[in-house]
Amino acid sequence: MDNIQNKINEYYDWLRDKTILKKLDKGWFEIETPYLDRDNDYIQIYIKKEGQTYILSDGGYTIDDLEDNGVNFNNEKRERILQIIMNNFNISKQNDKSLIIEANESNFKLKKHSLIQAILAIGDMFYLSSPIIKSLFFEEVALWFKQENIRTTKNINFTGKTGFKYPFDFVIPASNNSSERIIKVINNPTREKIIATAFSWEDTKSERQKEDTNSSLYAFLNDVDTIDKNKVIIPLQEYGIKPVLWSKRSEYKAELIA
């Protein structure tokens, strides 16, 4: 328990140490976060206070970057996926580009968290332009569950002990033979995404246990590219998360269908 608490404290220290605030013109501030985008650049968000409201934005970078790299949002499927992600995080889109969320004094940290998570999720849509991946990994996982008669509920948010809400992709309800199983789908398993997944699970797990669910988390990992065991598999296991390589998903069928 002490080791896990130390890991959580290290995560908070990492967030504080790697966050940089810069004042801009016209009342705007830039926050450089420690989270990396797919180009390994630090994600930046912009904040401005108007009366009692804080306006938080990505400045249009996320969608501009995707379009510059071949992700065309004139495609109905991609537009639908984008809208689903924005709805999950209560994000709106301004002038068809900027991702926007409003906050007040009491929910500022939650809204900032939501915007960063939305930017990371939308950034993953880059992989829709790859000829290797013909559909969003989430949809591939959903189709496999359906084909194997694994009953799930999609797109569930759980609140952790910090008050943050975390999106999880699927939940398999408890049965007479098994406890609740929660699924997180990770299309591009980077170090930052593994850290964020581990933190969200550690924050959520204790709240789920209060409901006597004895929940377990499975991380479905797209291993179309080679996955570094030391950076992905082992860290997940240290937090009690079961890593499921997509190429070896059949090995987990029995415990997911139970």
N, C-alpha and C positions, 0 to 999 in steps of 0.2 A: 504493500500500500504506500509506504514512504517513497519507494522508488518511482511509482506512478505520479505521486504528488510533485516530486522533484522534476519530473518530465513536464508536467503542466506548468510549473513555475518557470522552467527554462523556456517554454513556448511564449509565455507572457513577456519575459525579458527580451526574447528575440523580437517580438512585435514592437516593443518600446524602443529598443536600440536601433532598429532598422527603419523606423518611421521618421521622415524628414518633412518639416513644415516650411513653406516658403510663401511670403506675401507677394501678391500680384497686383495689377491695376484694378480700379473700379470695385473695390471691396472683395475681390476674389482671393482665395488662398489655394495653393497647390499642396497636396499631401502625396509624397512619394512613399508607397507602401513596400513592405518586404516581399510581397508576392510577385512572382515572375510570370510574364505572359509567354506565349509559345516561342517568341524570339529571344527569351531570356533577358528581357528588359523589365525593370521594375514598373509595376502598374501604378499609374498616377490618377488621382481623382481630384476634383475641384469643388470648393465649398464657398458659399456666399450666404450671409445672413440678411434676410429681408424681414424687418419687424421681428416677430417672435418665431419666424420659420427659417430653417436652414435649407438651402438648395444644394444638393449634392449631385455631381455630374461626372461623366467620364470625358467630357469635352468632345464627344463624337469619335474618339480615337478607335474604339473597339470595332464598330461597324465599318468605318473607313478602312481600317487595316485589313479586315476580311475581304472587302470588295477589291482592294488593291491586289489581293492575292488569289483572286479568282472565285470567291464565294458570291454568287449573284443572288440578291434577295428578290428578284423578279420571279424566282421559282416559288410556286405555291407551297411546296413541302417545306422549304427552308423558312419561308415567312411564317408558316404555322408553327414550326419548331421554335423560332425566335419569339413568337407571341406566347407560347407555353412557358418558356423560360422567364420572360418578363412578368407574366402573371404569377408565377411561383414566388417571385421575389418582390412583387408589388412595384415593379419598375415601369415607368412610362418612357416613350420615345419622343423626343422633341425635334421638329424639323426633319423627321425621318432619319436622324443620325444620332444625336446625343441621348445617352441613357440618363434618365433623371429620377431622383427620389427626393421627397421632402421629409424633413424631420423637425422635431421640437427638442426642447431641453431634456425631456424625460426619455425619449426614445432615440436620441442621436446615435449612440454607439450601435444599437440594433440596426438602424437604417444604413449606417456606414458599412457595417458587416454585410448587409443584404446586397448593397451595390457592388462590393468587391466580389462576392460569391457569384453574382449575376455576370459580371465581366469575365470571370474565369469560365463559367458555363457557356457563355455565348462565344468566347474565344475558341472553345473546342469545336465550334462549327466549321473551323478551317478544314478539319479532316473530312468534311463532306466533299471537298473538292479533289480529294485524293482518289485516283482510280483503284487503289487497293481496297478502300473502304467504300462500298457501294451504298450503304445506308448508315444512319446514325447508330452507334454501338448500342445505345439504349434500346432502339427498336429491334435490333438483332437479339438482345437478351429477352425482351418481351415476347418475341416470336418463339424463341426456344421454350420459354415457360409454357406458352400456349400449346405447343406441339407435344410437350411432355406431360401435359395435364397437371401442371404445378399451379395451384390457385394462388393468385397474388392480388394485392391492391397497389395501384400505382401512385407515385408522387405524394408521399406522406411527409408532413412536417412534424417534428417533435421538438419540444422546448427543453433545453438543458437547465441545469441548476443555476447557471449564470443569467438565465432569462433569454439567451439567444435562441432563435429558432433555426433548426437545421433541416434541410431537405434530404430525404432519403428516397431512393427510386422505387423500391418495392417493399412490401411487407407480406410475409407468409404467416397467416395467423396460427396461433397455438392449436394443437390437436391433442388427442388422447395419447399420442405417441411422441410428441415433440413440443418444445416450447416455441415461442414466437421467434421468427427468423427475419431479420431486416437486411435488405440488400442495398449496397452502394455500388453504382456502376462507374468505373473510372476508365475513360476512353484512352487517355494519354497519361500513364502513371508517372508523373514527375515527383520529385522530392517534396515540392510545395503541396501538391495535392495529397500526398500520403500524410504529411504533417497535419494538414487541415482535416483530413478524414479521421485520423487518430484523435485529434483534439475534439472534434464534434462528437465522436463516439464516447470518449471519456466523460464529456460534459453531459451527454444524454443518458448514458447507461444507468447512472444512479437514480435518475428520475423514473426510468422504466421499471427499475427494481422496486420502487415504492408501490407500483401497481401490481407487484408480484408476478411480473411477466417472465423473469429470468431470460430476457432476450439475448440473442446472439447476433453478431453482425458478420456478414459475408461481403467481401470486396471483390466484385467481378472485374478482372483486369484484362484489357485488350492487349494480348501479347503478339500482335501482328509483327511488332518489332521486338527485339531481344530485351528482356527485362532484367535489370541488375538486381540480383537476389539480395545483396547487402543493403541497397537503398530502398527497396520496395517490399520484398517478401518478409524479411526479418523484422523491420520496424513495425509492420502490421501485426505480426505474430506476437511481438512484445506487448502490444496493447490488447491482446486477446481477440483480434480480428482475424477471421479466416480468409486468406487470399485464395481466390479461385481463378486460375488461368483459363482464359476462354477456350484454349485448345484442349484443356483437360476437364471441361465442365461436366462431362458425363460421369466422372468419378464422384460427383457430389449429388447426382440425381436422387439417389435413395434417401439421403438425409433431408433433402429439400422437399420431397414429395410426401414424407412421413406425416 
